[in-house]
Amino acid sequence: MTFDVNAIREEFPILSRQVHGKPLVYFDNAASAQKPDAVIDAMANAMRHSYANVHRGLHTLANETTQAYEDARESVRRFINAGAVDEIVFTKGGTQAINIVAAGIGASIRPGDEIVLSIMEHHSNIVPWHFLRERKGAVLKWVELQPDGSLDMDSLAKQLSPKTKLLALTHMSNVLGTVPDAKTAIDMAHAVGADVLLDGCQASVNLVVDVRALDADFYVGTGHKIYGPTGIGFLYGKKAKLEAMPPFEGGGEMIETVSRDVVTYNSAPHRFEAGTPPIVEAIGLGAAITWLAKQDRVAIHLHKQALLARAVDALRGINGLTLHGTAPGKGPVLAFSLQGAHPHDLAQILDRFGVAIRAGHHCAQPLMSHLEVSATARASFALYNTAEEVDAFVQALSKARSMLS
Ligand SMILES: Cc1ncc(COP(=O)(O)O)c(C=O)c1O
């Protein structure tokens, strides 16, 4: 297989548009990625030709749609190498997937039980654990970082104890790009009897994920960052772990029987999919994964790493610019601060040059306070980005710097 970035770009209609009269340079991929025709067409096609509600249907359209929805579940299973399709729960995104686990394990949390998490987590992988602190008396234990943004494994070892119920860890930081040694972290947590949830919202598009090799108990992903639609994500859970958790929401689909006096619940994954699910979105996610699986993932990885290296080299030459996160093997996410320039001003000026970057706390306030900043600018790269775009970004950044100084 070869990787031809220009051919890839042709498949993303939005990339041919202009912003403020300049070609769009979209470097906000860690927030949400653009969609290829394969995804747009699959969703339009589902709504145009084969749409109905899923499950229990007795007519052709319901059967076809159920098949497409369940095929998408199988695509997710293959994508992360889960052992069984009923270990994949469709959710409305990464956030909901983590909340399902928090509510599920929360049922058995006792005061003093500990949840271990790193200080580079996204708020989605922090706030649900704060709920357990507030409501159940759980204790949150924080794992620190090395100066380059790597996970401090000694700090992890110190925080884990027989009181640890769960280690909740990002598989790739959305700010630093850090990819922790998840397998070692999981083995360490298992050794004290804790379960592990990996937040793969950034990792699943940038790494080839194998939940069985990792031995993760829970793994979370989100559709809109893997070139799929919004409104859909997934929760992987080992079958026994999912079956041990009470349902998250009550309603149709998640029950086995309902009477005036009692209710019994469906088995996983349907137990966690109350109500009409995001059907078209699931089909779109399946299409995104199928599309991605056809690409050369190794070549894509090398391409994104080359873009990152080019950007890092150029930014290192800019006086007063600090890069946040330089851990070896980091993902294609580049957070930075420029002395004398507020990140929001930078992002707004870059937009005038057609360059889309993000500025803010990136839903990672504990990390911001560790970095002693309130916000950073962030450029993040996807498979459709080019070296020329990196150069345009660097040029726009230099201009922004002169405008602000
Ligand atoms: C690391 C990480 N975790 C969780 C999330 C939340 O995902 P979603 O927006 O799909 O709920 C994000 C999204 O930015 C993320 O980057």
The ligand as a Tripos MOL2 file, in Angstrom:
@<TRIPOS>MOLECULE
LIG
   16    16     1     0     0
SMALL
NO_CHARGES

@<TRIPOS>ATOM
      1 C1         -8.5990   12.7300   25.6250 C.3       1 LIG1
      2 C2        -10.0590   13.0050   25.4580 C.ar      1 LIG1
      3 N1        -10.9390   12.3500   26.2260 N.ar      1 LIG1
      4 C3        -12.2570   12.5370   26.1130 C.ar      1 LIG1
      5 C4        -12.7730   13.4330   25.2050 C.ar      1 LIG1
      6 C5        -14.2560   13.6090   25.1240 C.3       1 LIG1
      7 O1        -14.7730   13.0300   23.9770 O.3       1 LIG1
      8 P1        -16.2190   13.4650   23.4340 P.3       1 LIG1
      9 O2        -16.1120   14.8910   23.0340 O.co2     1 LIG1
     10 O3        -16.4700   12.5680   22.2890 O.co2     1 LIG1
     11 O4        -17.1950   13.2360   24.5100 O.co2     1 LIG1
     12 C6        -11.8980   14.1520   24.3920 C.ar      1 LIG1
     13 C7        -12.4190   15.1680   23.4400 C.2       1 LIG1
     14 O5        -11.8280   16.2100   23.2460 O.2       1 LIG1
     15 C8        -10.5110   13.9270   24.5160 C.ar      1 LIG1
     16 O6         -9.6170   14.5960   23.7620 O.3       1 LIG1
@<TRIPOS>BOND
     1     1     2 1
     2     2     3 ar
     3     2    15 ar
     4     3     4 ar
     5     4     5 ar
     6     5     6 1
     7     5    12 ar
     8     6     7 1
     9     7     8 1
    10     8     9 2
    11     8    10 1
    12     8    11 1
    13    12    13 1
    14    12    15 ar
    15    13    14 2
    16    15    16 1
@<TRIPOS>SUBSTRUCTURE
     1 LIG1         1 GROUP 0 **** ****
